[in-house]
Amino acid sequence: MKILILTWRDLAHEAAGGAEVYTEQVAANWVSWGVDVTLFAASVPGRPTEETVDGYRVVRAGGRFTVYREARRWWQRQGRFEGYDLVIDMINTVPFTAHRWITDVPTVAFAHQTCEDIWKYNAPVGAATLGRRILEPRWLRAYRDIPTMAVSASTRDALRDFGLTDVTVVPEGIEPPALVELPAKEERPTIVWCARHVPYKRPMDLVEAATRLRDTIPDLQVWMIGGGPLLEQVRAAAPAGIEVLGRVSEEEKLDRMARAHVHVATSLREGWGLVVSEAAALGTPTVAYDVPGLRDSTLAAGGQVVPPTPDALVAWLPSALETWMADPIDPIPYGGAHSWEFVAQQVLSVALAKSGLDAQFGPLLSVVHDAA
């Protein structure tokens, strides 16, 4: 079986995140089960236009906004002659709308999250209004009758609000954090925040809340992990007790997440929120804003969701710290998510069923179920 995945960027891209991890984990597992997988994505400086990664083929062309056009050109020039059985169309705000120009191969769409209010954080006012009110609704309506997979109930519901009629939730996955032995929790009450310092992740909300909390919890310490364009602004605004670390090694990130008592997530919305599952797998529960995606991962991982304001963090974090310092949670295997083998099996099963290929590739599904 041959599968083509269309996505705006692959894991080699400097801005790759959780969605790219998901796509490439699934692709690597499919290859291990005998599936021939091609990933088409945007160009990456210093990387070849075509290479093999973990057994699957990566083809690169175009940039952030031209990858969609280049995918069509590649398909017409080459892809349509390569005998693909299935196309997975990854929706990342700007869509490929592959079903409009790939007419002889079944297409199934996949969405991690919708953009909606994130527009106002990522674009000037005029462009944000255009994107939020006109472009995104128009783009997503093009998938009204296309079978689509989503990584959370929140994303499924958001897609349905845009008019999509056939949306199936598939599970989220993580690689269990690789610490040989979990470190002891900090003696001081400790909060960790781990995300890119970008506007829609709202790092300043935690700075504001933590600054106020130090009036009543004077020994509170906060670790903020992650790079991003707002890093220096956040660092300049952070008072004593709030350590803005920027990007750190994977080992240090996991160590600090495990030593903290509470992980805080303040994003505007997520597809799921892999860092929530990762923290829970390290024995650190999350207090998160009650927003799409974060509510799914946080509740699945035994954490607490609160209204999306610094005031709510100030109100809820003292009791959360007191509770989880006195009685730390045990690490939760996969943090409310699942193994990548299970995720890949579920995604393939849904994709084949929705594309009508399950009968044709029944023997493959048997192998997949046994492997997962």
C-alpha positions in Angstrom: 0.0 0.0 0.0 1.2 3.5 -0.9 0.1 6.6 1.1 0.9 10.2 0.4 0.7 12.7 3.2 0.5 16.4 2.4 1.6 18.8 5.2 2.9 22.3 5.4 6.2 21.3 7.1 8.1 18.2 8.2 10.0 17.6 11.4 13.2 19.1 10.0 11.6 22.5 9.8 12.7 25.0 12.4 9.1 25.8 13.4 8.1 22.1 13.7 5.9 21.3 16.7 3.5 18.7 18.0 1.6 18.3 14.8 4.8 17.4 12.9 5.8 15.0 15.6 2.4 13.3 15.3 2.6 13.1 11.5 6.1 11.6 11.4 5.5 9.2 14.3 2.5 7.8 12.4 4.4 7.6 9.2 7.4 5.8 10.7 5.1 3.2 12.3 3.2 2.7 9.0 6.5 2.0 7.3 7.4 -0.5 9.9 4.3 -2.4 9.0 5.1 -2.5 5.3 3.3 0.7 4.0 5.1 2.8 1.4 4.8 6.4 2.7 5.7 9.7 1.0 5.5 13.0 2.9 5.3 16.2 0.8 6.2 19.4 2.8 7.8 22.8 2.4 11.5 23.3 1.7 13.9 23.4 4.6 17.2 25.3 4.3 20.1 23.0 4.2 18.0 19.9 3.6 17.6 18.1 0.3 14.5 18.3 -1.9 14.1 14.6 -1.4 15.4 12.2 1.3 14.5 9.1 3.3 13.7 9.7 7.0 12.9 6.7 9.3 12.0 4.7 6.3 9.6 7.1 4.7 10.3 9.4 1.8 10.2 13.2 2.2 9.7 15.5 -0.8 10.1 19.2 -0.2 9.2 22.2 -2.3 7.9 25.7 -1.8 7.7 27.9 1.3 5.1 28.7 4.0 2.6 30.0 1.5 3.7 28.3 -1.7 3.9 24.7 -0.5 0.3 24.3 -1.5 0.9 25.4 -5.1 4.0 23.3 -5.3 2.2 20.2 -4.0 -0.3 20.5 -6.9 2.5 21.0 -9.4 4.4 18.0 -8.1 1.3 15.9 -8.2 0.6 16.8 -11.8 4.2 16.3 -12.9 5.1 13.2 -10.9 2.9 12.1 -8.0 -0.1 11.0 -10.0 2.0 8.4 -11.8 3.4 6.8 -8.6 0.4 4.6 -7.8 -0.8 6.0 -4.5 -3.7 4.3 -2.9 -4.6 7.0 -0.3 -3.9 10.7 0.3 -3.9 12.2 3.8 -4.5 16.0 3.6 -3.2 17.7 6.7 -5.1 20.9 7.4 -2.9 23.6 9.0 -4.9 26.8 8.7 -4.2 27.2 5.0 -5.5 24.0 3.4 -4.2 21.9 0.4 -7.8 21.1 -0.6 -6.3 18.0 -2.2 -9.7 16.5 -3.0 -10.2 19.2 -5.6 -7.1 18.3 -7.7 -6.5 14.7 -6.8 -9.6 13.1 -8.3 -8.5 9.5 -8.8 -7.2 8.6 -5.4 -9.3 8.7 -2.1 -8.5 11.6 0.2 -9.0 11.8 3.9 -8.3 15.1 5.8 -6.7 15.5 9.2 -6.8 18.5 11.5 -5.1 19.1 14.8 -6.9 22.4 15.6 -8.7 25.3 14.0 -7.2 28.8 14.1 -10.2 31.1 14.9 -9.1 33.6 17.6 -5.4 32.8 17.1 -5.7 35.0 13.9 -5.6 38.1 16.0 -2.3 37.1 17.6 -0.6 36.0 14.4 -1.6 38.7 11.9 -2.3 42.5 11.7 -5.8 43.6 12.5 -7.1 43.7 8.9 -5.6 40.4 7.9 -6.7 38.8 11.2 -10.3 39.9 10.5 -10.1 38.7 7.0 -8.7 35.3 8.0 -11.1 34.8 11.0 -14.3 35.9 9.3 -13.8 35.0 5.6 -10.8 32.9 4.7 -10.9 30.2 7.4 -14.6 29.6 7.1 -14.3 29.4 3.3 -11.3 27.1 3.4 -12.9 24.7 5.9 -16.3 24.7 4.1 -14.4 23.1 1.2 -14.1 20.0 3.4 -17.8 19.9 4.3 -18.3 16.4 2.9 -14.7 15.1 3.1 -14.0 12.5 5.8 -11.8 14.2 8.4 -9.9 13.0 11.4 -9.3 15.2 14.5 -7.1 14.7 17.6 -9.6 15.8 20.2 -13.3 16.2 20.8 -12.7 20.0 21.0 -11.3 20.1 17.4 -14.0 17.8 16.2 -16.7 20.2 17.6 -14.9 23.2 16.1 -14.8 21.6 12.7 -18.5 20.8 12.9 -19.2 24.4 13.7 -17.5 25.2 10.4 -19.9 22.8 8.6 -17.8 19.6 8.3 -20.2 16.7 8.6 -17.9 13.6 8.8 -15.3 14.1 11.6 -13.8 11.2 13.6 -11.7 11.6 16.7 -8.4 9.7 16.7 -6.1 9.5 19.8 -3.1 11.6 20.6 0.2 9.9 21.4 3.5 10.6 23.2 6.8 8.9 23.5 7.2 8.2 27.3 9.8 10.7 28.7 13.2 9.2 28.8 14.4 9.7 32.4 16.2 6.8 34.0 14.9 7.8 37.4 12.5 10.6 38.3 14.1 13.3 40.5 12.7 14.4 43.8 10.2 17.2 43.8 11.5 20.7 44.8 11.3 21.7 48.4 10.0 25.1 47.4 6.5 25.4 45.7 7.4 25.2 42.0 5.5 25.9 38.8 6.8 25.0 35.3 5.5 26.5 32.0 6.8 24.9 28.8 5.8 26.3 25.4 7.0 28.7 22.7 7.0 32.3 23.8 4.5 33.5 21.2 1.4 35.6 21.7 -1.3 33.0 21.5 0.5 30.9 24.2 0.0 33.9 26.5 3.2 33.6 28.6 2.6 37.0 30.2 -0.5 35.6 31.8 1.6 33.4 34.0 4.1 36.2 34.7 1.2 38.4 35.9 -0.3 35.6 38.0 3.0 34.5 39.5 4.0 38.1 40.4 0.8 38.4 42.4 1.1 35.0 43.9 4.5 35.8 45.4 2.7 38.2 47.8 1.2 35.2 49.5 3.7 32.5 48.5 7.0 34.3 48.9 9.1 31.3 48.2 7.3 30.4 45.0 9.6 29.7 42.1 8.5 29.5 38.4 10.4 28.0 35.5 9.4 29.2 32.0 10.9 27.0 29.3 10.9 27.5 25.5 12.1 29.9 22.9 10.2 32.2 20.6 9.9 35.9 19.6 8.5 37.1 23.0 11.3 35.5 25.0 13.2 38.7 25.8 10.1 40.6 26.4 8.9 38.0 29.0 12.4 37.8 30.5 12.5 41.6 31.0 9.0 41.6 32.7 9.7 38.6 35.0 10.5 39.6 38.6 12.6 37.6 41.0 11.4 34.1 41.5 10.3 33.7 37.8 13.2 32.2 35.8 12.8 32.5 32.1 15.1 29.9 30.8 14.5 30.0 27.1 15.3 26.9 25.1 17.0 24.2 27.1 18.2 20.6 26.4 15.6 17.9 26.3 17.2 16.4 29.4 16.9 19.6 31.4 13.3 20.2 30.2 12.2 16.8 31.4 14.2 17.1 34.7 12.6 20.4 35.6 9.1 19.3 34.5 9.5 16.3 36.8 10.8 18.4 39.8 8.0 20.9 39.6 4.8 20.5 41.5 2.4 22.0 38.9 2.6 22.5 35.2 0.6 25.5 33.9 -0.7 25.9 30.4 -2.1 29.2 29.2 -2.5 28.8 25.5 -5.5 30.2 23.6 -6.2 26.8 22.1 -4.5 23.6 21.1 -5.2 20.5 19.2 -4.5 18.5 22.3 -1.6 19.8 24.3 1.2 17.2 24.2 3.1 18.9 27.0 0.2 18.2 29.4 0.5 14.5 28.7 4.3 14.7 29.0 4.1 16.4 32.4 1.6 13.9 33.7 3.9 11.0 32.6 6.6 12.6 34.8 4.3 12.9 37.8 3.4 16.6 37.4 -0.2 17.5 37.0 -1.4 20.5 35.0 -3.5 23.6 35.8 -4.7 24.7 32.3 -6.9 27.3 30.8 -10.3 25.8 29.9 -9.9 26.1 26.2 -10.2 23.8 23.2 -7.6 21.1 23.3 -6.2 21.9 26.7 -9.4 20.8 28.4 -9.2 17.5 26.6 -5.6 16.7 27.5 -5.7 18.2 31.0 -8.8 16.3 32.1 -7.5 13.1 30.5 -4.3 13.5 32.6 -6.1 14.2 35.9 -5.4 17.9 36.0 -7.5 21.0 36.6 -9.0 23.4 34.1 -9.7 27.0 35.1 -11.2 30.1 33.3 -8.7 31.6 30.9 -7.6 34.6 32.9 -4.6 35.4 35.2 -7.2 36.0 38.0 -8.3 32.4 37.8 -4.7 31.2 38.0 -4.2 33.4 41.1 -7.4 31.9 42.6 -6.6 28.2 41.8 -2.9 27.8 42.0 -2.4 28.1 45.8 -4.7 25.2 46.5 -3.3 23.1 43.6 0.2 23.7 44.9 -0.8 22.8 48.5 -2.6 19.6 47.4 0.0 18.3 45.0 3.0 19.2 47.3 1.4 17.3 50.1 0.4 14.4 47.9 2.2 14.2 44.6 0.6 12.2 41.9 2.1 9.1 40.5 3.4 9.3 37.0 0.5 8.4 34.5 1.7 6.2 31.7 1.4 8.2 28.5 -0.2 11.0 30.5 -3.7 10.4 29.2 -2.5 9.9 25.7 -1.4 6.6 24.0 1.6 4.9 22.5 2.5 5.9 19.0 1.9 2.4 17.8 -1.7 2.5 19.0 -2.2 6.0 17.5 -0.8 4.9 14.1 -3.0 1.8 14.1 -6.1 3.8 14.9 -5.4 6.5 12.3 -4.8 3.9 9.6 -7.9 2.0 10.5 -10.1 5.1 10.3 -8.5 6.3 7.1 -9.0 3.0 5.4 -12.6 2.7 6.6 -13.5 6.3 5.6 -11.9 6.0 2.2 -13.5 2.6 1.5 -10.2 0.8 1.3 -10.6 -1.3 4.4 -11.9 -4.3 2.4 -9.1 -4.1 -0.1 -6.4 -3.8 2.5 -7.9 -6.1 5.2 -4.8 -8.3 5.4 -2.7 -5.2 6.2 -5.1 -4.2 9.0 -4.7 -7.6 10.5 -0.9 -7.2 10.6 -1.3 -3.7 12.0 -3.7 -4.8 14.8 -1.2 -7.5 15.8 1.7 -5.1 15.8 -0.1 -2.4 17.8 
